[in-house]
Amino acid sequence: MGNAVGLLEVLGFSVAMTAMDQACKTADVEIQAMDCNNPSSGNHAKIPVVVQVKFTGNVSDVKIALETARHTAKQYIEEQDIVTSFIPNQAPGLEKLLGIGKVTRP
């Protein structure tokens, strides 16, 4: 049985870092990688970067981390700019994809 996976997508690198800092302090999760892209509105966006954070842990910890991250991010950006996804039991081999991103762990 694989770990649960949490995915958080928000506008802004600092929002992602702040949200995940709180999530990691609240639950026992491990950040696997972060990815950055430009928002669909490009240069016209208030915040010019979309950040996705991929993290793992047991089911309850990932759920708590996602709740905490969403709550924290809402303090800085609108709820419509926050996307969370939850995979309760990752498929074999998925862990190889989780570490892929523009920002990775050393």
N, C-alpha and C positions, 0 to 999 in steps of 0.2 A: 504494500500500500504506500503510495507516494504522499508527499506533503501537500497540503492545501496551498493554493496560489492566490495572491491578491494582486490586483492591478489598480493603480490610481493614476488618472490622467487629469491634469489641471493646467491652467494658464499660469506661467511664471515659474522659473527655477526656484526662487526664494519661497514661493508658496508651497511647492513640492517638498523642499527641504524642511520647512517648518512643520508641515503636516506629517511628514514621515518621522521627524524627530519626536513629536508627541506620540505617534503610533508605536514607535519602538520603545518608548518609555512606558507605555500602557500595556503592551502585549509582547510576548516572546516571538518576534518575527525576525527574519534575516533578509535584508535587501540584497537582491541578486544583481540588478542592473537598473540603469535609468536611460531613457531615450528621449531625444528632443527633436521636435519638428516645428515648422512654421504653421501658425493657425491658417484656416482657410481664407481669412480676410487679409492675409499677408501684411504688408506695410501699414495698412489702415487699422490694424488691431491695436487696442489699448496696451496689451501685453503681447510682445511679438514672439512668444515661444510657448509651445505646448510640451509639457513634460509628462512622460509616463514612467512610473516607478513599478518595478516588478519585485515582489517579495514573497517569501514562503514561511510556513510554520504549520502548527496543527490547526485543525478546523476552527476551534473556538478562538484561538489567538489571532488568526487571520481575520475572522469576522469582527473581533474587537478592534483590531488595527484599522480595518476599513472604516468602521464607524467613527473612530477617533480622527482619522485622517480627513474624512468628509467634514466632520464638525469643525475641525481646525481650519481647513481650507475655506469654509463658508465665512469665516471671520475676515477674509481678505478679498475673495472674489465671489461672483454670483453663483448660485447653486447650479444654474444651467451650464456653467463652465467647469463642472466637476463630474467626472465619470469614474465609477468604480465597477470592477468586475471581480467575481469570485469563482474559483474552480476548487471544489471540495476535495478532489482526489485526482491529481495530475496523472496523465497517461505516461507510460514508460517512454523515455526518450525526450519528454518535454523539457526536462531540466537542461538539456543542451541548448535549447532556444532561450531559456530564461536569462542566461548570462550575456546574451547578445544585446548590445546597446552602445550608444555613443559615449555614455559615461558608465564605466564598469568599476567593480571593486578591484583594488590593487592585489 
